[in-house]
Amino acid sequence: MKNQTYNNLAVVIPKKLTAIDFKSLTNIFNLMGANAKSNTGKIKFYTEQPNQDTMINDNLIVLGTPSNNAMIKSLNKDLYFKYSDDYRGFVSNEKLSIEEDYGKTIGTAQLIRSPENSKKGILVLTGATPEASYLASTQLNFKKNIDQFTGDAIVVDQNNNHYSYRFKKNKYIDRNLEHKRTISNNSQLIIYLGIVFLALIVIGFGVYLVFRKQAMMNGGRKNAKQK
């Protein structure tokens, strides 16, 4: 999102959407729609991996399973939670030990940097089955849900246990955006400091004028005595 509208968004979905896939999309856009105040932003849907120009210039949402969305397979090497060689489930990593059967049922939402442009993001919502992908989407449907997570990857299982993990040291996709947000978040402090600084200048100038006037008066008295 940018300026309360879609920010050059490309959505890559399975060629054949199931009812559960539609529910997953509904959850995603329910959250985004709550923050969109206009429909002037650019958004396109694809059923296969977009061309390189789109990969470089757009932010992406990729939804599906390795079997119904080929882009999931192509992104597997970049995912924090990767699929096994046969793509039947997720495998363990440095954050979470995943038993084989458990890896077949969990859903993940992973926010990675685009391999084509490090300033663009790709949200990969995936699981070994459409039902698993849907589990992850249930944590992205309302602001109150997403606010409870602080990392860049979410894991949800069939018992509605959900966990978040941070993999990127810098949480912002675009480092320039980080600086802008830091300034924005501290704007009030900057304003207060600016007011205090101006007040100190005014007070200092006032003190200078008082001492200057006093010095002139003392100088005038001395000259009067000498005469």
Sequence and secondary structure as in RCSB ss.txt:
>XXXX:A:sequence
MKNQTYNNLAVVIPKKLTAIDFKSLTNIFNLMGANAKSNTGKIKFYTEQPNQDTMINDNLIVLGTPSNNAMIKSL
NKDLYFKYSDDYRGFVSNEKLSIEEDYGKTIGTAQLIRSPENSKKGILVLTGATPEASYLASTQLNFKKNIDQFT
GDAIVVDQNNNHYSYRFKKNKYIDRNLEHKRTISNNSQLIIYLGIVFLALIVIGFGVYLVFRKQAMMNGGRKNAK
QK
>XXXX:A:secstr
 BTTB  SEEEE  SS  HHHHHHHHHHHHHHHHH   S S EEEESS   HHHHHHSEEEEEE TTT HHHHHH
GGG SS B TTSSSB   SS    HHHHTT EEEEEEE SS TTSEEEEEEESSHHHHHHHHTTSSSHHHHTT  
SSEEEE TT  EEEE   SS  SSHHHHHHHHHHHTHHHHHHHHHHHHHHHHHHHHHHHHHHHHHHHHHHHHHHH
H 
